[in-house]
Amino acid sequence: MAEKIEAEIVANVLKVVAHEGQSLAQGDTVVLLESMKMEIPVVTEAAGTLTKIAVKEGDVVQEHDLIAVVE
């Protein structure tokens, strides 16, 4: 089952850490967000393969925007 990783807050995409096709363990960081001068790591809830990155560095995400998909 696919895990859709969504933004929890409005933030800037500071850095994309993982790449499509990469195997991820539970808790691995996918992207770093920046909001109010704080860096916020976005991590996976389950192990799997990163099949889609929906953001790039410099993007602004809104609450519930898709960031990535892990299958």
All heavy atoms as TSV, in Angstrom:
chain	resi	resn	atom	element	x	y	z
A	1	MET	N	N	0.849	-1.186	0.000
A	1	MET	CA	C	0.000	0.000	0.000
A	1	MET	C	C	0.889	1.243	0.000
A	1	MET	O	O	1.886	1.312	0.711
A	1	MET	CB	C	-0.892	-0.005	1.229
A	1	MET	CG	C	-1.913	1.098	1.206
A	1	MET	SD	S	-3.182	0.763	2.439
A	1	MET	CE	C	-3.186	2.301	3.278
A	2	ALA	N	N	0.516	2.213	-0.784
A	2	ALA	CA	C	1.319	3.433	-0.916
A	2	ALA	C	C	1.089	4.371	0.265
A	2	ALA	O	O	-0.022	4.502	0.763
A	2	ALA	CB	C	0.969	4.142	-2.219
A	3	GLU	N	N	2.169	4.988	0.701
A	3	GLU	CA	C	2.100	6.015	1.737
A	3	GLU	C	C	2.252	7.369	1.056
A	3	GLU	O	O	3.274	7.642	0.430
A	3	GLU	CB	C	3.223	5.837	2.759
A	3	GLU	CG	C	3.311	6.978	3.748
A	3	GLU	CD	C	4.599	6.988	4.571
A	3	GLU	OE1	O	5.456	6.110	4.391
A	3	GLU	OE2	O	4.730	7.914	5.381
A	4	LYS	N	N	1.228	8.193	1.140
A	4	LYS	CA	C	1.308	9.550	0.609
A	4	LYS	C	C	1.803	10.459	1.727
A	4	LYS	O	O	1.197	10.523	2.790
A	4	LYS	CB	C	-0.051	10.026	0.103
A	4	LYS	CG	C	-0.519	9.290	-1.124
A	4	LYS	CD	C	-1.835	9.827	-1.630
A	4	LYS	CE	C	-2.251	9.065	-2.865
A	4	LYS	NZ	N	-3.549	9.525	-3.363
A	5	ILE	N	N	2.909	11.134	1.473
A	5	ILE	CA	C	3.479	12.046	2.464
A	5	ILE	C	C	3.018	13.450	2.098
A	5	ILE	O	O	3.280	13.929	0.986
A	5	ILE	CB	C	5.014	11.958	2.481
A	5	ILE	CG1	C	5.446	10.529	2.815
A	5	ILE	CG2	C	5.590	12.961	3.469
A	5	ILE	CD1	C	6.929	10.279	2.661
A	6	GLU	N	N	2.299	14.091	3.019
A	6	GLU	CA	C	1.737	15.424	2.776
A	6	GLU	C	C	2.321	16.429	3.759
A	6	GLU	O	O	2.737	16.075	4.858
A	6	GLU	CB	C	0.213	15.387	2.925
A	6	GLU	CG	C	-0.471	14.480	1.928
A	6	GLU	CD	C	-1.975	14.451	2.108
A	6	GLU	OE1	O	-2.475	14.876	3.175
A	6	GLU	OE2	O	-2.661	13.978	1.183
A	7	ALA	N	N	2.315	17.685	3.348
A	7	ALA	CA	C	2.774	18.765	4.216
A	7	ALA	C	C	1.784	18.945	5.357
A	7	ALA	O	O	0.577	18.892	5.156
A	7	ALA	CB	C	2.908	20.057	3.421
A	8	GLU	N	N	2.312	19.171	6.544
A	8	GLU	CA	C	1.456	19.410	7.702
A	8	GLU	C	C	1.273	20.899	7.968
A	8	GLU	O	O	0.369	21.287	8.710
A	8	GLU	CB	C	2.043	18.720	8.932
A	8	GLU	CG	C	2.041	17.210	8.806
A	8	GLU	CD	C	2.589	16.507	10.042
A	8	GLU	OE1	O	2.889	17.179	11.041
A	8	GLU	OE2	O	2.717	15.277	9.996
A	9	ILE	N	N	2.155	21.718	7.388
A	9	ILE	CA	C	2.111	23.168	7.589
A	9	ILE	C	C	2.502	23.877	6.298
A	9	ILE	O	O	3.020	23.256	5.381
A	9	ILE	CB	C	3.084	23.612	8.716
A	9	ILE	CG1	C	4.518	23.216	8.358
A	9	ILE	CG2	C	2.663	23.068	10.062
A	9	ILE	CD1	C	5.569	23.798	9.276
A	10	VAL	N	N	2.275	25.171	6.255
A	10	VAL	CA	C	2.768	25.990	5.147
A	10	VAL	C	C	4.259	26.193	5.377
A	10	VAL	O	O	4.682	26.589	6.470
A	10	VAL	CB	C	2.040	27.350	5.099
A	10	VAL	CG1	C	2.619	28.227	4.005
A	10	VAL	CG2	C	0.547	27.146	4.907
A	11	ALA	N	N	5.084	25.875	4.361
A	11	ALA	CA	C	6.535	25.951	4.534
A	11	ALA	C	C	7.222	26.032	3.172
A	11	ALA	O	O	6.620	25.753	2.135
A	11	ALA	CB	C	7.031	24.727	5.292
A	12	ASN	N	N	8.491	26.388	3.211
A	12	ASN	CA	C	9.344	26.361	2.023
A	12	ASN	C	C	10.084	25.034	1.983
A	12	ASN	O	O	10.503	24.525	3.024
A	12	ASN	CB	C	10.387	27.491	2.081
A	12	ASN	CG	C	9.751	28.854	2.036
A	12	ASN	OD1	O	8.910	29.130	1.214
A	12	ASN	ND2	N	10.156	29.712	2.959
A	13	VAL	N	N	10.260	24.491	0.770
A	13	VAL	CA	C	11.064	23.280	0.622
A	13	VAL	C	C	12.525	23.726	0.612
A	13	VAL	O	O	12.989	24.356	-0.333
A	13	VAL	CB	C	10.708	22.510	-0.664
A	13	VAL	CG1	C	11.588	21.272	-0.804
A	13	VAL	CG2	C	9.227	22.127	-0.664
A	14	LEU	N	N	13.230	23.419	1.689
A	14	LEU	CA	C	14.611	23.836	1.849
A	14	LEU	C	C	15.552	22.908	1.084
A	14	LEU	O	O	16.440	23.356	0.372
A	14	LEU	CB	C	14.976	23.848	3.332
A	14	LEU	CG	C	16.338	24.380	3.719
A	14	LEU	CD1	C	16.477	25.839	3.317
A	14	LEU	CD2	C	16.532	24.246	5.224
A	15	LYS	N	N	15.328	21.587	1.209
A	15	LYS	CA	C	16.205	20.617	0.551
A	15	LYS	C	C	15.460	19.316	0.306
A	15	LYS	O	O	14.756	18.831	1.186
A	15	LYS	CB	C	17.442	20.359	1.413
A	15	LYS	CG	C	18.431	19.421	0.790
A	15	LYS	CD	C	19.715	19.342	1.582
A	15	LYS	CE	C	20.693	18.476	0.805
A	15	LYS	NZ	N	22.004	18.455	1.392
A	16	VAL	N	N	15.632	18.760	-0.890
A	16	VAL	CA	C	15.120	17.425	-1.195
A	16	VAL	C	C	16.259	16.463	-0.889
A	16	VAL	O	O	17.316	16.516	-1.518
A	16	VAL	CB	C	14.668	17.313	-2.667
A	16	VAL	CG1	C	14.222	15.893	-2.975
A	16	VAL	CG2	C	13.547	18.303	-2.952
A	17	VAL	N	N	16.058	15.601	0.107
A	17	VAL	CA	C	17.118	14.721	0.600
A	17	VAL	C	C	17.140	13.396	-0.160
A	17	VAL	O	O	18.199	12.884	-0.494
A	17	VAL	CB	C	16.941	14.476	2.116
A	17	VAL	CG1	C	17.995	13.527	2.651
A	17	VAL	CG2	C	16.971	15.798	2.875
A	18	ALA	N	N	15.984	12.821	-0.441
A	18	ALA	CA	C	15.882	11.515	-1.093
A	18	ALA	C	C	15.560	11.699	-2.582
A	18	ALA	O	O	15.152	12.770	-3.011
A	18	ALA	CB	C	14.798	10.684	-0.417
A	19	HIS	N	N	15.748	10.640	-3.355
A	19	HIS	CA	C	15.448	10.694	-4.787
A	19	HIS	C	C	14.550	9.531	-5.188
A	19	HIS	O	O	14.505	8.498	-4.512
A	19	HIS	CB	C	16.741	10.697	-5.613
A	19	HIS	CG	C	17.624	9.497	-5.356
A	19	HIS	ND1	N	17.432	8.287	-5.957
A	19	HIS	CD2	C	18.680	9.337	-4.522
A	19	HIS	CE1	C	18.344	7.426	-5.541
A	19	HIS	NE2	N	19.114	8.039	-4.655
A	20	GLU	N	N	13.826	9.714	-6.294
A	20	GLU	CA	C	12.913	8.673	-6.764
A	20	GLU	C	C	13.691	7.391	-7.036
A	20	GLU	O	O	14.800	7.413	-7.556
A	20	GLU	CB	C	12.184	9.137	-8.023
A	20	GLU	CG	C	11.164	10.219	-7.736
A	20	GLU	CD	C	10.380	10.661	-8.960
A	20	GLU	OE1	O	10.535	10.078	-10.046
A	20	GLU	OE2	O	9.596	11.613	-8.809
A	21	GLY	N	N	13.099	6.272	-6.640
A	21	GLY	CA	C	13.716	4.966	-6.806
A	21	GLY	C	C	14.553	4.529	-5.606
A	21	GLY	O	O	14.980	3.387	-5.529
A	22	GLN	N	N	14.757	5.433	-4.659
A	22	GLN	CA	C	15.566	5.134	-3.484
A	22	GLN	C	C	14.776	4.281	-2.498
A	22	GLN	O	O	13.591	4.508	-2.276
A	22	GLN	CB	C	15.993	6.439	-2.815
A	22	GLN	CG	C	16.872	6.266	-1.601
A	22	GLN	CD	C	17.364	7.596	-1.046
A	22	GLN	OE1	O	17.335	8.610	-1.725
A	22	GLN	NE2	N	17.807	7.572	0.199
A	23	SER	N	N	15.446	3.288	-1.900
A	23	SER	CA	C	14.841	2.484	-0.833
A	23	SER	C	C	14.970	3.259	0.467
A	23	SER	O	O	16.042	3.777	0.783
A	23	SER	CB	C	15.543	1.140	-0.703
A	23	SER	OG	O	15.297	0.352	-1.838
A	24	LEU	N	N	13.882	3.332	1.214
A	24	LEU	CA	C	13.851	4.083	2.463
A	24	LEU	C	C	13.442	3.177	3.618
A	24	LEU	O	O	12.598	2.297	3.452
A	24	LEU	CB	C	12.862	5.243	2.372
A	24	LEU	CG	C	13.129	6.284	1.289
A	24	LEU	CD1	C	11.943	7.243	1.183
A	24	LEU	CD2	C	14.401	7.048	1.600
A	25	ALA	N	N	14.030	3.417	4.770
A	25	ALA	CA	C	13.637	2.735	6.001
A	25	ALA	C	C	12.648	3.624	6.739
A	25	ALA	O	O	12.583	4.835	6.490
A	25	ALA	CB	C	14.861	2.468	6.872
A	26	GLN	N	N	11.891	3.047	7.646
A	26	GLN	CA	C	10.970	3.827	8.461
A	26	GLN	C	C	11.754	4.922	9.177
A	26	GLN	O	O	12.804	4.670	9.759
A	26	GLN	CB	C	10.274	2.937	9.475
A	26	GLN	CG	C	9.307	3.677	10.363
A	26	GLN	CD	C	8.649	2.753	11.381
A	26	GLN	OE1	O	8.993	1.582	11.488
A	26	GLN	NE2	N	7.716	3.290	12.117
A	27	GLY	N	N	11.277	6.160	9.099
A	27	GLY	CA	C	11.920	7.274	9.778
A	27	GLY	C	C	12.965	8.007	8.962
A	27	GLY	O	O	13.530	8.997	9.433
A	28	ASP	N	N	13.246	7.543	7.726
A	28	ASP	CA	C	14.202	8.259	6.872
A	28	ASP	C	C	13.630	9.604	6.442
A	28	ASP	O	O	12.430	9.734	6.187
A	28	ASP	CB	C	14.540	7.444	5.619
A	28	ASP	CG	C	15.557	6.349	5.881
A	28	ASP	OD1	O	16.100	6.289	7.000
A	28	ASP	OD2	O	15.812	5.559	4.954
A	29	THR	N	N	14.506	10.592	6.328
A	29	THR	CA	C	14.097	11.930	5.892
A	29	THR	C	C	13.969	11.965	4.373
A	29	THR	O	O	14.864	11.509	3.655
A	29	THR	CB	C	15.123	12.985	6.353
A	29	THR	OG1	O	15.196	12.946	7.778
A	29	THR	CG2	C	14.727	14.385	5.907
A	30	VAL	N	N	12.854	12.535	3.887
A	30	VAL	CA	C	12.610	12.676	2.457
A	30	VAL	C	C	12.957	14.100	2.017
A	30	VAL	O	O	13.673	14.288	1.034
A	30	VAL	CB	C	11.139	12.336	2.107
A	30	VAL	CG1	C	10.871	12.537	0.632
A	30	VAL	CG2	C	10.814	10.913	2.526
A	31	VAL	N	N	12.430	15.091	2.720
A	31	VAL	CA	C	12.740	16.492	2.436
A	31	VAL	C	C	12.892	17.264	3.744
A	31	VAL	O	O	12.430	16.820	4.795
A	31	VAL	CB	C	11.663	17.192	1.562
A	31	VAL	CG1	C	11.482	16.528	0.225
A	31	VAL	CG2	C	10.347	17.285	2.281
A	32	LEU	N	N	13.538	18.412	3.655
A	32	LEU	CA	C	13.611	19.350	4.772
A	32	LEU	C	C	12.772	20.561	4.411
A	32	LEU	O	O	12.948	21.147	3.340
A	32	LEU	CB	C	15.049	19.806	5.026
A	32	LEU	CG	C	15.984	18.821	5.688
A	32	LEU	CD1	C	17.397	19.389	5.744
A	32	LEU	CD2	C	15.516	18.478	7.080
A	33	LEU	N	N	11.845	20.914	5.301
A	33	LEU	CA	C	11.038	22.109	5.129
A	33	LEU	C	C	11.568	23.195	6.040
A	33	LEU	O	O	12.213	22.905	7.055
A	33	LEU	CB	C	9.572	21.825	5.469
A	33	LEU	CG	C	8.861	20.762	4.644
A	33	LEU	CD1	C	7.419	20.597	5.136
A	33	LEU	CD2	C	8.878	21.107	3.166
A	34	GLU	N	N	11.282	24.446	5.694
A	34	GLU	CA	C	11.675	25.578	6.538
A	34	GLU	C	C	10.447	26.444	6.749
A	34	GLU	O	O	9.761	26.818	5.806
A	34	GLU	CB	C	12.789	26.376	5.861
A	34	GLU	CG	C	13.317	27.531	6.696
A	34	GLU	CD	C	12.566	28.824	6.496
A	34	GLU	OE1	O	12.088	29.082	5.377
A	34	GLU	OE2	O	12.440	29.584	7.468
A	35	SER	N	N	10.170	26.709	8.008
A	35	SER	CA	C	9.056	27.571	8.364
A	35	SER	C	C	9.439	28.348	9.613
A	35	SER	O	O	9.900	27.753	10.599
A	35	SER	CB	C	7.792	26.744	8.626
A	35	SER	OG	O	6.714	27.579	8.971
A	36	MET	N	N	9.288	29.651	9.555
A	36	MET	CA	C	9.603	30.515	10.687
A	36	MET	C	C	11.032	30.283	11.192
A	36	MET	O	O	11.288	30.179	12.388
A	36	MET	CB	C	8.577	30.328	11.799
A	36	MET	CG	C	7.172	30.710	11.372
A	36	MET	SD	S	5.893	30.382	12.594
A	36	MET	CE	C	6.439	31.352	13.963
A	37	LYS	N	N	11.970	30.119	10.245
A	37	LYS	CA	C	13.407	29.933	10.514
A	37	LYS	C	C	13.720	28.627	11.237
A	37	LYS	O	O	14.782	28.469	11.816
A	37	LYS	CB	C	13.981	31.127	11.258
A	37	LYS	CG	C	13.866	32.416	10.469
A	37	LYS	CD	C	14.553	33.552	11.164
A	37	LYS	CE	C	14.351	34.813	10.315
A	37	LYS	NZ	N	15.012	35.964	10.870
A	38	MET	N	N	12.790	27.675	11.185
A	38	MET	CA	C	13.012	26.351	11.763
A	38	MET	C	C	13.072	25.323	10.643
A	38	MET	O	O	12.263	25.371	9.713
A	38	MET	CB	C	11.889	25.973	12.731
A	38	MET	CG	C	11.855	26.802	13.985
A	38	MET	SD	S	10.481	26.377	15.079
A	38	MET	CE	C	10.590	24.618	15.191
A	39	GLU	N	N	14.026	24.405	10.707
A	39	GLU	CA	C	14.101	23.310	9.756
A	39	GLU	C	C	13.265	22.142	10.277
A	39	GLU	O	O	13.396	21.752	11.435
A	39	GLU	CB	C	15.542	22.860	9.561
A	39	GLU	CG	C	16.376	23.857	8.794
A	39	GLU	CD	C	17.765	23.342	8.491
A	39	GLU	OE1	O	18.036	22.137	8.648
A	39	GLU	OE2	O	18.594	24.169	8.085
A	40	ILE	N	N	12.412	21.622	9.409
A	40	ILE	CA	C	11.501	20.552	9.806
A	40	ILE	C	C	11.717	19.357	8.875
A	40	ILE	O	O	11.405	19.439	7.682
A	40	ILE	CB	C	10.035	21.023	9.707
A	40	ILE	CG1	C	9.850	22.271	10.562
A	40	ILE	CG2	C	9.074	19.908	10.097
A	40	ILE	CD1	C	8.813	23.217	10.068
A	41	PRO	N	N	12.263	18.250	9.385
A	41	PRO	CA	C	12.429	17.070	8.530
A	41	PRO	C	C	11.080	16.386	8.293
A	41	PRO	O	O	10.270	16.254	9.213
A	41	PRO	CB	C	13.372	16.176	9.328
A	41	PRO	CG	C	13.217	16.613	10.738
A	41	PRO	CD	C	12.806	18.063	10.717
A	42	VAL	N	N	10.850	15.978	7.055
A	42	VAL	CA	C	9.658	15.204	6.709
A	42	VAL	C	C	10.132	13.776	6.519
A	42	VAL	O	O	10.982	13.504	5.663
A	42	VAL	CB	C	8.993	15.741	5.421
A	42	VAL	CG1	C	7.803	14.880	5.032
A	42	VAL	CG2	C	8.569	17.194	5.611
A	43	VAL	N	N	9.614	12.858	7.329
A	43	VAL	CA	C	10.112	11.481	7.357
A	43	VAL	C	C	9.036	10.484	6.928
A	43	VAL	O	O	7.846	10.782	6.950
A	43	VAL	CB	C	10.635	11.109	8.768
A	43	VAL	CG1	C	11.778	12.015	9.180
A	43	VAL	CG2	C	9.526	11.163	9.797
A	44	THR	N	N	9.496	9.278	6.566
A	44	THR	CA	C	8.580	8.212	6.177
A	44	THR	C	C	8.014	7.531	7.413
A	44	THR	O	O	8.679	7.432	8.435
A	44	THR	CB	C	9.293	7.155	5.308
A	44	THR	OG1	O	10.332	6.571	6.074
A	44	THR	CG2	C	9.836	7.758	4.039
A	45	GLU	N	N	6.785	7.075	7.298
A	45	GLU	CA	C	6.149	6.324	8.388
A	45	GLU	C	C	6.443	4.828	8.260
A	45	GLU	O	O	6.370	4.101	9.231
A	45	GLU	CB	C	4.629	6.539	8.364
A	45	GLU	CG	C	4.208	7.972	8.637
A	45	GLU	CD	C	4.445	8.387	10.078
A	45	GLU	OE1	O	4.279	7.542	10.973
A	45	GLU	OE2	O	4.818	9.546	10.301
A	46	ALA	N	N	6.762	4.377	7.032
A	46	ALA	CA	C	7.011	2.958	6.786
A	46	ALA	C	C	8.132	2.805	5.766
A	46	ALA	O	O	8.384	3.706	4.965
A	46	ALA	CB	C	5.737	2.289	6.278
A	47	ALA	N	N	8.789	1.659	5.782
A	47	ALA	CA	C	9.840	1.370	4.811
A	47	ALA	C	C	9.228	1.143	3.434
A	47	ALA	O	O	8.075	0.737	3.314
A	47	ALA	CB	C	10.624	0.144	5.263
A	48	GLY	N	N	9.996	1.433	2.393
A	48	GLY	CA	C	9.534	1.203	1.036
A	48	GLY	C	C	10.433	1.899	0.034
A	48	GLY	O	O	11.516	2.369	0.363
A	49	THR	N	N	9.944	1.987	-1.204
A	49	THR	CA	C	10.672	2.644	-2.283
A	49	THR	C	C	10.001	3.964	-2.596
A	49	THR	O	O	8.777	4.033	-2.747
A	49	THR	CB	C	10.679	1.755	-3.546
A	49	THR	OG1	O	11.303	0.513	-3.220
A	49	THR	CG2	C	11.449	2.422	-4.679
A	50	LEU	N	N	10.793	5.011	-2.693
A	50	LEU	CA	C	10.268	6.336	-3.027
A	50	LEU	C	C	9.919	6.348	-4.510
A	50	LEU	O	O	10.797	6.238	-5.363
A	50	LEU	CB	C	11.312	7.410	-2.705
A	50	LEU	CG	C	10.902	8.855	-2.909
A	50	LEU	CD1	C	9.709	9.222	-2.043
A	50	LEU	CD2	C	12.066	9.777	-2.605
A	51	THR	N	N	8.629	6.407	-4.824
A	51	THR	CA	C	8.193	6.328	-6.222
A	51	THR	C	C	7.899	7.687	-6.839
A	51	THR	O	O	7.864	7.808	-8.057
A	51	THR	CB	C	6.944	5.435	-6.365
A	51	THR	OG1	O	5.904	5.933	-5.531
A	51	THR	CG2	C	7.264	3.995	-5.982
A	52	LYS	N	N	7.691	8.707	-6.002
A	52	LYS	CA	C	7.390	10.031	-6.545
A	52	LYS	C	C	7.809	11.124	-5.572
A	52	LYS	O	O	7.528	11.036	-4.390
A	52	LYS	CB	C	5.893	10.170	-6.835
A	52	LYS	CG	C	5.506	11.526	-7.399
A	52	LYS	CD	C	4.023	11.610	-7.715
A	52	LYS	CE	C	3.727	12.968	-8.331
A	52	LYS	NZ	N	2.372	13.055	-8.814
A	53	ILE	N	N	8.486	12.129	-6.110
A	53	ILE	CA	C	8.755	13.372	-5.375
A	53	ILE	C	C	7.930	14.443	-6.078
A	53	ILE	O	O	8.100	14.672	-7.269
A	53	ILE	CB	C	10.244	13.749	-5.418
A	53	ILE	CG1	C	11.080	12.820	-4.558
A	53	ILE	CG2	C	10.465	15.183	-4.973
A	53	ILE	CD1	C	11.085	13.139	-3.085
A	54	ALA	N	N	7.043	15.085	-5.356
A	54	ALA	CA	C	6.126	16.057	-5.965
A	54	ALA	C	C	6.563	17.502	-5.757
A	54	ALA	O	O	5.854	18.415	-6.160
A	54	ALA	CB	C	4.719	15.843	-5.406
A	55	VAL	N	N	7.717	17.712	-5.111
A	55	VAL	CA	C	8.195	19.076	-4.838
A	55	VAL	C	C	9.647	19.202	-5.275
A	55	VAL	O	O	10.333	18.201	-5.491
A	55	VAL	CB	C	8.089	19.423	-3.337
A	55	VAL	CG1	C	6.637	19.421	-2.872
A	55	VAL	CG2	C	8.926	18.481	-2.483
A	56	LYS	N	N	10.110	20.441	-5.391
A	56	LYS	CA	C	11.528	20.701	-5.652
A	56	LYS	C	C	11.983	21.797	-4.707
A	56	LYS	O	O	11.166	22.516	-4.124
A	56	LYS	CB	C	11.767	21.071	-7.109
A	56	LYS	CG	C	11.068	22.324	-7.589
A	56	LYS	CD	C	11.292	22.519	-9.074
A	56	LYS	CE	C	10.668	23.767	-9.617
A	56	LYS	NZ	N	9.274	23.979	-9.339
A	57	GLU	N	N	13.285	21.923	-4.560
A	57	GLU	CA	C	13.838	22.935	-3.662
A	57	GLU	C	C	13.361	24.317	-4.088
A	57	GLU	O	O	13.326	24.639	-5.275
A	57	GLU	CB	C	15.360	22.848	-3.653
A	57	GLU	CG	C	15.850	21.584	-2.979
A	57	GLU	CD	C	17.359	21.432	-2.982
A	57	GLU	OE1	O	18.078	22.406	-3.246
A	57	GLU	OE2	O	17.810	20.299	-2.705
A	58	GLY	N	N	12.937	25.113	-3.115
A	58	GLY	CA	C	12.435	26.455	-3.387
A	58	GLY	C	C	10.918	26.539	-3.487
A	58	GLY	O	O	10.361	27.628	-3.447
A	59	ASP	N	N	10.246	25.391	-3.633
A	59	ASP	CA	C	8.778	25.396	-3.681
A	59	ASP	C	C	8.205	25.817	-2.326
A	59	ASP	O	O	8.840	25.642	-1.289
A	59	ASP	CB	C	8.226	23.999	-4.004
A	59	ASP	CG	C	8.354	23.613	-5.462
A	59	ASP	OD1	O	8.773	24.470	-6.277
A	59	ASP	OD2	O	8.050	22.446	-5.786
A	60	VAL	N	N	6.993	26.339	-2.371
A	60	VAL	CA	C	6.234	26.622	-1.156
A	60	VAL	C	C	5.087	25.621	-1.113
A	60	VAL	O	O	4.341	25.497	-2.078
A	60	VAL	CB	C	5.684	28.067	-1.146
A	60	VAL	CG1	C	4.815	28.299	0.081
A	60	VAL	CG2	C	6.825	29.076	-1.202
A	61	VAL	N	N	4.983	24.890	-0.013
A	61	VAL	CA	C	3.898	23.919	0.140
A	61	VAL	C	C	2.868	24.463	1.119
A	61	VAL	O	O	3.197	25.165	2.060
A	61	VAL	CB	C	4.403	22.538	0.609
A	61	VAL	CG1	C	5.237	21.869	-0.463
A	61	VAL	CG2	C	5.180	22.625	1.910
A	62	GLN	N	N	1.631	24.127	0.842
A	62	GLN	CA	C	0.516	24.476	1.718
A	62	GLN	C	C	0.138	23.227	2.513
A	62	GLN	O	O	0.492	22.110	2.139
A	62	GLN	CB	C	-0.689	24.944	0.890
A	62	GLN	CG	C	-0.391	26.107	-0.048
A	62	GLN	CD	C	-0.058	27.383	0.704
A	62	GLN	OE1	O	-0.691	27.705	1.704
A	62	GLN	NE2	N	0.934	28.108	0.220
A	63	GLU	N	N	-0.608	23.409	3.569
A	63	GLU	CA	C	-1.065	22.282	4.371
A	63	GLU	C	C	-1.804	21.289	3.484
A	63	GLU	O	O	-2.640	21.673	2.679
A	63	GLU	CB	C	-1.997	22.804	5.471
A	63	GLU	CG	C	-2.303	21.797	6.539
A	63	GLU	CD	C	-3.065	22.398	7.697
A	63	GLU	OE1	O	-3.234	23.646	7.748
A	63	GLU	OE2	O	-3.517	21.640	8.548
A	64	HIS	N	N	-1.463	20.003	3.591
A	64	HIS	CA	C	-2.046	18.870	2.849
A	64	HIS	C	C	-1.549	18.746	1.413
A	64	HIS	O	O	-2.031	17.887	0.690
A	64	HIS	CB	C	-3.580	18.902	2.875
A	64	HIS	CG	C	-4.149	18.921	4.253
A	64	HIS	ND1	N	-3.996	17.885	5.148
A	64	HIS	CD2	C	-4.860	19.863	4.915
A	64	HIS	CE1	C	-4.597	18.190	6.288
A	64	HIS	NE2	N	-5.115	19.377	6.177
A	65	ASP	N	N	-0.587	19.572	0.960
A	65	ASP	CA	C	0.008	19.383	-0.363
A	65	ASP	C	C	0.814	18.082	-0.369
A	65	ASP	O	O	1.479	17.742	0.610
A	65	ASP	CB	C	0.945	20.544	-0.737
A	65	ASP	CG	C	0.214	21.769	-1.222
A	65	ASP	OD1	O	-1.037	21.735	-1.319
A	65	ASP	OD2	O	0.898	22.781	-1.484
A	66	LEU	N	N	0.774	17.369	-1.500
A	66	LEU	CA	C	1.536	16.141	-1.646
A	66	LEU	C	C	3.029	16.470	-1.741
A	66	LEU	O	O	3.430	17.341	-2.519
A	66	LEU	CB	C	1.096	15.368	-2.892
A	66	LEU	CG	C	1.822	14.063	-3.159
A	66	LEU	CD1	C	1.506	13.030	-2.071
A	66	LEU	CD2	C	1.457	13.511	-4.530
A	67	ILE	N	N	3.833	15.784	-0.945
A	67	ILE	CA	C	5.285	15.940	-1.003
A	67	ILE	C	C	5.913	14.744	-1.715
A	67	ILE	O	O	6.750	14.919	-2.598
A	67	ILE	CB	C	5.882	16.083	0.415
A	67	ILE	CG1	C	5.422	17.429	1.014
A	67	ILE	CG2	C	7.398	15.968	0.383
A	67	ILE	CD1	C	5.869	17.650	2.438
A	68	ALA	N	N	5.504	13.532	-1.357
A	68	ALA	CA	C	6.109	12.334	-1.948
A	68	ALA	C	C	5.179	11.132	-1.754
A	68	ALA	O	O	4.234	11.178	-0.966
A	68	ALA	CB	C	7.452	12.059	-1.303
A	69	VAL	N	N	5.514	10.061	-2.490
A	69	VAL	CA	C	4.788	8.800	-2.364
A	69	VAL	C	C	5.818	7.689	-2.164
A	69	VAL	O	O	6.793	7.582	-2.921
A	69	VAL	CB	C	3.931	8.495	-3.608
A	69	VAL	CG1	C	3.233	7.134	-3.476
A	69	VAL	CG2	C	2.913	9.597	-3.843
A	70	VAL	N	N	5.604	6.855	-1.143
A	70	VAL	CA	C	6.456	5.702	-0.859
A	70	VAL	C	C	5.601	4.454	-0.971
A	70	VAL	O	O	4.514	4.382	-0.411
A	70	VAL	CB	C	7.060	5.805	0.570
A	70	VAL	CG1	C	7.882	4.569	0.877
A	70	VAL	CG2	C	7.897	7.059	0.711
A	71	GLU	N	N	6.084	3.488	-1.748
A	71	GLU	CA	C	5.342	2.226	-1.900
A	71	GLU	C	C	6.135	1.064	-1.345
A	71	GLU	O	O	7.335	1.089	-1.328
A	71	GLU	CB	C	5.028	1.970	-3.368
A	71	GLU	CG	C	4.025	2.979	-3.901
A	71	GLU	CD	C	3.516	2.628	-5.282
A	71	GLU	OE1	O	3.557	1.447	-5.661
A	71	GLU	OE2	O	3.080	3.538	-5.972
